[in-house]
Amino acid sequence: MDAFLKTAVVGTAQQGAHIPTTASAIDPLTQQLPTETGERSFLLAAGAQAIYAQAGMISPEAPVPLPVAEPDTLLACSMRIANLIEGLFQQPANILLPEALQLLQHLQLRLPHEVLPQFISYATSHHEAREAIAPLLGERGYWLSQFVPEWNWIAQQGQGQGDIETIWQEGTPQQRQQVLWQLRLQDPARAREWVQAVWKQEKAEVREAFLTQLHSGLSLDDQGFLEQALLDRSEGVRQQAADLILSLPSTSLTERFLAAADQFISYEPTHAQHKLAIKLPDTLNTANKEALALSPHFLEKWQPEDWLHHAFKKTPPQHWSERFSLSADAFLDLVEESQHGKDLITDIQQAALRYQAVSWYKPLLERCIRYELDASKRFDIHYCQKMLAALPQELAETLVGPLIQDKHFWQSAIMMLPTSWSQSFSQLCLQQMRLYYKKKDVNVTYYNVQTSTFAIVASAIHPACFELALQPWEIAEDDASWYTQHYKQQIATLQELIEIRKQILEEIA
């Protein structure tokens, strides 16, 4: 214990009049203090020691100043616009957020510094918004990312070639997939080498995810690695490798697969009629199974019908056109008339998406929509969405026209069609919705679908139709049912969203 502190605690009466020494330069002075005034001399010595200690302290070095943010090169949007967009973070208004962010980026504007923390926090918890928000953060947003570990995604959005290798080694699975995709676009061979180097140490789901990134830049140079992946212990990895190999031009495995798939179909063109027959053998031999699976590893429990659907899902649609010298429409007509016809149409739809056979999208969608209308078969709406998104907007709207005009299926058309809509289609949609809700016999079967369609309509309709949507809607006022009251609330929400969207477009423009 410090000698002065000990004396102060015990008391000078107990310790005596002796002045403590400190082995410092003040001792010769404090030892000269008179002992007859013990308390006074003690306090003087303690004060001298305290001043000496403070005067002799070496101040710590000042911390290295933080680097300042680089000056922003983009102009900031107004705080009014920023606050409007921030209001889109909550449902159901968040469906309008992508359009608003895209408009800012198109006009080469950034977000004001005052709102950066809110937007960064939102994108941190909503990964789907990062790509759109990152370019709007400016240099200040990039600078801020160094202070919060969870915000490091901002810096990674603009990583250079030297940095992506670090992310590949140390990043999360999602980050590694992203940089693999980026590198695959620039240097396919190097991207493949990266995957090969870590292949054995990765989990099955990671290996499968890495293979999905190899679709870009796919070439025969990848064949050797993909054939090794066909022997993987994971079924998912083998399936992904098989899809990639079947996308390669003229490999021995592809030729074996197509030869095995051809055995399911016989085609007899005659002067009287054209007939396509689906041949389903009682059993498939091992050689055919290996050819269809592109691997000696296959599911033993599969029946011949399972292999039939597998073959159609994996065969490029163009193969059938070339083999039988038929157009897509003509081949699909023959498939419809055959056994398993409509189920095989579903398989061909998946194959068309897998190989991006865009020329087949229109005839396939026409059949899917026809099946919906006659209630003969339901199709996966997500497949239809992807196909419609790849077609010209006018053609896509024409294809779903019959659905939008049907009181049972207009909701499906809204869910299928990508945004943004043309003015004519927007008018048609609003007209059908008004007719539907004007009736008293509102069908409650599609309640869940209807609830979600209002937000889609608000985000998709053409700006020229805003006023039409904001006009009063005719709904049976004497109907006090819960569903009718709920629809009134949904229409109010639709109009509220349109008002917000209208305001944002006016402010940004």
Secondary structure, 3 states (H helix, E strand, C coil): CCHHHHHHHHCHHHHCCCCCCCCCCCHHHHCCCCCCCHHHHHHHHHHHHHHHHHHCCCCCCCCCCCCCCCCCCCEECCHHHHHHHHHHHCCCHHHHHHHHHHHHHHCCEECCHHHHHHHHHHHHHCHHHHHHHHHHCHHHHHHHCCCCHHHCHHHHHCCCHHHHHHHHHHCCHHHHHHHHHHHHHHCHHHHHHHHHHHHHHCCHHHHHHHHHHHHCCCCHHHHHHHHHHCCCCCHHHHHHHHHHHHCCCCCHHHHHHHHHHHCCEEEEECCCCEEEEECCCCCCCHHHHHHHHCCCCCCCCCCHHHHHHHHHHHCCHHHHHHHHCCCHHHHHHHHHHCCCHHHHHHHHHHHHHHCCCHHHHHHHHHHHHHHHHCCCCCCCHHHHHHHHHHCCHHHHHHHHHHHHCCCCCHHHHHHHCCCCCCHHHHHHHHHHHHHHHHCCCCCHHHHHHHHHHHHHHHHHCCHHHHHHHHCCCCCCCCCCCHHHHHHHHHHHHHHHHHHHHHHHHHHHC
